[in-house]
Amino acid sequence: RASKGHAGRMAGRHGEAGMASSRRALLPFAVISCSYLLFTVTDGALRMIVLLHAYSLNFSAMDVAVMFVLYELAGVFTNLLAGVAGARWGIRATLVTGLLLQLLTYGLLYGWGWQEDLAGETRLFGHTATKQQAIVYITIVQMFGGVAKDLTKLGGKTVTKLVTPDEKNTQLFKIVSLLTGWKNSLKGVGYFLGSALLGDGGGYPVALGVMLALVGAALVVALAGLDGQLGTAAKKNASLRDVFDTRNPNLNWLSLARLFLFASRDFWFEVPLPFFLRSPSCASIGGFCATDDECPAATECAAFNASVGGNGTCVNANPGGGCGGVAWSRVLVGSVLGGYIILYGQFQALTPQLVTGPLGQTPPNKLTEVLWGLVNCTPAVRGQAEGGAPLREKTSHPCIRLADTDDGGGGFRPLGGRASRPAVSREVV
């Protein structure tokens, strides 16, 4: 009996020690997941704040697309180097560096003025700047955000492997699906939060301040809860050559497929769709008006000769954004885009239960990838077959053709204190 009692006590102690060890192993997962998900909210908000703020300052869709070029390219190169950096210096170092770069990104955005001056130019650090200068500045700032995103993502994706035994691939797949799904859902929350703060929540500086606070909270969590040695490897295993390892062709093919998948999504979702949702319908342009209140959404009243009180016409508030859209508010645009991302993020989190599990493909094989790749092509093929009206439509309405006038400056001034536009003979499209 004594022997049995002693064995029972020893088993109990071993069980308690195992539970304590499991809790210690799960602590990095909880800390990194918390920091990563908080960061994701700010990453989603960054896209909406930059895009919608640029739209309000009369930047075109092409201008905004250029602003995001270095953001995306920086992510590509950071992905190549982040694994080497993480293996050498640990996940804590890469995560903290990513969060600091995100703080830098939002801090530098304060230098982009939130009001146009009288010449229709934006401001950088309080000084008048041309649109080209603003585009270059924001493109460079966005580069820091792209590096920050992928340095932070490294920790979020790597820690799942560290807390999962090698033989439990199915469990690893489920954890990655859950974390990635919630990451995308919170990115959608960021879309909504960024647009809401920019629209009715205090404006551009307040939106930046809230995001800085969220990044700061994530940084505190990471600094307080992570060991500097987490995720480090021997130097011989941390080389750039390993990034281009060809011994696993499946990984390389999957990476190439993901490149085209995300490119096909960003091609319509990141810039064209928000501009379409914000831009006015072409039919709403050209009506007579005396004040901005008499014009439809996303248009404003411009007078041919304000000095004599002549009738004005409703013109596009952002000529660079084109017409043919639905003239939604910033909050509504962010809500729709954010809702879409939240929805697909939840489907992604439940993929093992809804899709791959019933098909007996957990983890999924190449046939599953091909099947859903073909399904993903269906909307694009159908849209191309049906066609549709272009976003930018020319019109022959006589009131929309803004000719040179005799107001003394060769141009026109809008009513209501709006910024003046240079006088050109052009069509508002």
C-alpha positions, -999 to 999 in steps of 0.1 A, spaced: 0 0 0 28 24 9 45 16 -24 13 23 -43 7 55 -24 43 66 -31 38 58 -68 6 78 -69 22 108 -53 51 106 -78 26 104 -108 8 134 -94 39 154 -92 49 144 -127 15 154 -139 17 188 -122 52 194 -136 39 185 -171 10 209 -168 34 237 -156 57 229 -185 28 232 -209 17 265 -195 53 278 -199 53 266 -235 20 283 -243 30 316 -227 50 327 -258 21 317 -281 -3 338 -261 20 368 -259 30 368 -296 -6 361 -307 -18 391 -287 9 414 -301 4 401 -336 -33 406 -335 -31 441 -321 -6 450 -348 -30 435 -375 -57 460 -365 -33 489 -371 -21 474 -404 -56 472 -417 -63 508 -405 -31 520 -422 -45 510 -457 -78 528 -451 -63 559 -435 -38 564 -463 -62 556 -492 -92 576 -480 -71 605 -469 -54 606 -503 -88 605 -520 -100 635 -500 -69 654 -511 -77 647 -548 -51 621 -554 -60 597 -583 -62 559 -581 -29 556 -599 -13 580 -573 -25 558 -545 -14 526 -562 21 541 -564 20 549 -527 16 511 -520 43 498 -543 71 499 -518 48 486 -491 43 454 -511 79 451 -524 93 456 -489 71 427 -477 86 404 -504 122 411 -494 115 412 -457 100 377 -460 132 365 -476 154 379 -448 132 378 -418 136 340 -413 173 344 -412 171 373 -387 146 354 -365 168 323 -364 199 344 -354 185 369 -330 152 354 -319 115 361 -325 115 387 -298 140 409 -317 121 407 -350 87 413 -334 99 443 -314 117 457 -345 85 453 -365 64 471 -339 89 499 -336 88 504 -374 51 505 -373 53 533 -347 77 551 -370 53 547 -399 24 563 -381 46 590 -366 58 600 -401 23 601 -414 17 631 -391 40 650 -415 14 646 -443 -9 676 -438 -46 670 -435 -58 702 -453 -52 715 -488 -38 750 -491 -53 776 -513 -33 764 -544 -47 729 -541 -14 715 -528 -9 693 -499 15 700 -470 45 681 -457 56 691 -422 37 724 -425 53 734 -458 35 736 -491 44 705 -513 33 693 -547 14 661 -552 46 644 -566 65 653 -535 37 639 -513 35 607 -533 73 601 -529 71 608 -492 41 586 -485 56 558 -506 88 558 -485 67 559 -453 47 530 -465 79 510 -471 85 511 -433 50 498 -428 56 469 -452 88 458 -434 70 461 -401 41 439 -413 63 410 -423 87 412 -394 57 410 -370 40 382 -391 72 361 -387 66 358 -350 29 351 -354 35 323 -378 66 308 -363 54 304 -327 27 280 -338 54 256 -349 74 260 -317 44 250 -295 33 221 -317 50 187 -317 66 177 -350 44 146 -354 11 166 -349 8 182 -384 -30 182 -383 -30 201 -350 -5 225 -364 -27 231 -395 -57 238 -373 -38 263 -351 -24 281 -381 -58 283 -397 -73 297 -365 -46 323 -360 -46 334 -396 -83 336 -398 -85 357 -367 -57 378 -380 -76 386 -412 -108 393 -392 -90 418 -370 -75 433 -401 -111 439 -412 -118 455 -379 -88 478 -386 -104 487 -420 -136 498 -402 -118 515 -373 -95 535 -396 -123 547 -418 -146 555 -389 -119 575 -371 -111 593 -403 -147 601 -411 -167 608 -379 -143 599 -351 -121 630 -350 -103 631 -383 -68 623 -396 -47 632 -365 -70 613 -341 -70 582 -363 -32 582 -363 -31 587 -325 -54 558 -318 -33 535 -340 -1 546 -322 -17 537 -289 -26 502 -301 9 496 -315 24 508 -282 2 484 -263 14 455 -285 50 466 -279 47 466 -241 32 431 -242 60 418 -264 88 433 -243 73 421 -210 64 386 -220 90 372 -243 124 356 -238 152 369 -261 163 334 -270 129 322 -283 132 308 -318 169 312 -321 189 285 -340 225 275 -345 244 299 -368 250 271 -394 212 268 -398 206 305 -402 218 314 -437 203 330 -467 210 299 -487 184 280 -467 157 305 -479 162 293 -514 164 256 -505 152 235 -534 149 202 -515 112 209 -509 97 219 -543 62 218 -528 70 249 -507 84 268 -537 54 260 -559 30 269 -531 48 302 -526 45 310 -563 8 302 -563 2 325 -533 20 353 -552 -5 352 -580 -34 346 -557 -28 377 -536 -19 398 -567 -53 389 -583 -71 400 -551 -51 432 -546 -56 441 -583 -93 449 -577 -97 451 -539 -70 474 -526 -75 505 -547 -101 502 -575 -130 490 -553 -126 518 -527 -123 544 -554 -155 531 -571 -174 531 -538 -163 567 -530 -167 583 -565 -200 599 -576 -222 587 -604 -215 605 -637 -252 615 -638 -248 635 -606 -222 658 -622 -233 689 -641 -264 701 -624 -269 738 -615 -263 748 -579 -256 778 -556 -241 760 -526 -225 726 -519 -256 714 -501 -275 714 -534 -251 689 -550 -253 651 -546 -228 632 -525 -191 633 -535 -197 664 -556 -193 701 -548 -206 734 -563 -182 754 -584 -192 787 -599 -182 799 -633 -179 835 -620 -183 837 -582 -177 875 -582 -210 882 -598 -229 855 -581 -236 835 -613 -250 800 -612 -226 772 -605 -224 735 -614 -219 704 -594 -185 690 -602 -166 659 -589 -150 666 -555 -121 645 -566 -116 647 -604 -87 622 -602 -111 596 -587 -133 595 -618 -171 590 -618 -194 561 -623 -194 550 -586 -219 549 -558 -207 579 -537 -205 562 -504 -191 578 -473 -157 569 -458 -173 551 -429 -196 530 -452 -167 521 -475 -146 510 -446 -175 490 -431 -181 471 -464 -144 463 -470 -139 455 -434 -170 433 -433 -158 414 -463 -123 407 -447 -139 397 -413 -162 373 -431 -135 356 -451 -112 355 -421 -138 335 -401 -142 311 -430 -105 307 -430 -104 300 -393 -131 273 -398 -116 258 -429 -105 225 -412 -141 220 -399 -160 233 -429 -139 222 -459 -108 201 -455 -122 179 -427 -153 167 -445 -132 162 -476 -107 141 -457 -79 165 -467 -63 178 -435 -38 191 -442 -50 197 -478 -32 182 -508 -26 197 -542 -60 186 -555 -77 206 -529 -56 236 -538 -65 233 -575 -102 229 -567 -105 261 -547 -82 279 -571 -107 272 -599 -136 283 -577 -117 315 -570 -115 322 -607 -153 320 -613 -162 356 -602 -135 371 -624 -145 350 -655 -181 358 -650 -175 395 -646 -154 395 -677 -181 377 -697 -208 401 -685 -188 432 -690 -198 465 -674 -196 502 -675 -161 517 -670 -155 537 -639 -144 568 -659 -171 579 -684 -169 609 -706 -200 631 -708 -212 657 -733 -232 677 -707 -225 713 -716 -223 724 -679 -195 700 -672 -171 714 -698 -151 740 -678 -138 765 -702 -115 794 -695 -135 823 -681 -130 861 -678 -128 862 -640 -94 879 -641 -74 848 -634 -84 827 -664 -102 803 -641 -131 798 -617 -135 798 -580 -159 775 -562 -184 788 -537 -183 780 -500 -146 786 -493 -135 755 -512 -100 753 -526 -96 769 -560 -87 748 -590 -64 758 -619 -82 770 -650 -81 745 -678 -104 736 -706 -113 700 -698 -139 674 -693 -147 662 -658 -146 624 -662 
